[in-house]
Amino acid sequence: MKLIRFLIYSLLLCFCTVSAQKIDHSKWTEILQLYVAQNGDVNYKKMQKNRDTFKVYLNVLASNPPKDSWNNAEIKAYWINAYNAFTVQLVLDNYPIKSIKDISEPWGQMFFKIGGKSMSLERIEHEILRPMGDPRIHFAIVCASESCPKLLNCAYESETLNDQLDQAAKEFINDASKNSLTASEITISKIFKWFKSDFPKGDAFISYLNSYSVVKLFPETKINYQNYNWSLNE
């Protein structure tokens, strides 16, 4: 009987330990609902005056890096949210600005820590998220600019991540301000050029676009690239 009680206690302890490792992103959703419009515009001016809740969430991220016990969706959602949240922090720390590029080395500077390690936005994107092999992350992480994908006004959550990423891809690819699509010719975001190695190649690229595009593209569609608007997304 004592052995059974011990085993039950051990299992409960293990369950509680694993549960405690999971991150609650609800604070991030609360912030996004308050300051981010449905179209992705961010009210940095108002947000700058009320940063207490935001700081709490950043501290949660900083002190709870992903654990080995987390699944892929939990890890991916964590890093997408972290990238977006710390991008917002960077803008707020330098606001008012007209563009994130007004900040010195915005993606390369080590301006925050996660798990005690100095981090940059560049490190999250290139060393953590891109190696996961999911090109949809490029429609989810936001560089605080008009030509970027829109900042979702709720957190990415592991339970709904696949649907959220599919929706982000669909919205971005069909956004006429970022991608002009006709069956025979397209003028698409430079995101597809800069990160060409992350997307399918040749005809498979057109098939990839077609999996999200409302307009069905011909395999021989001519590809052009739009100029990128780095104005702040406000």
Secondary structure, 3 states (H helix, E strand, C coil): CHHHHHHHHHHHHHHHHHHHHCCCCHHHHHHHHHHECCCCCECHHHHHCCCHHHHHHHHHHHHCCCCCCCCHHHHHHHHHHHHHHHHHHHHHHHCCCCEHHHCCCCCCCCCEEECCEEECHHHHHHHHHHHHCCHHHHHCCCCCECCCCCCCCCCCCHHHHHHHHHHHHHHHHCCCCCCEECCCEEEECCHHHHCHHHCCCCHHHHHHHHCCCCCCCCCCCEEEECCCCCEECC
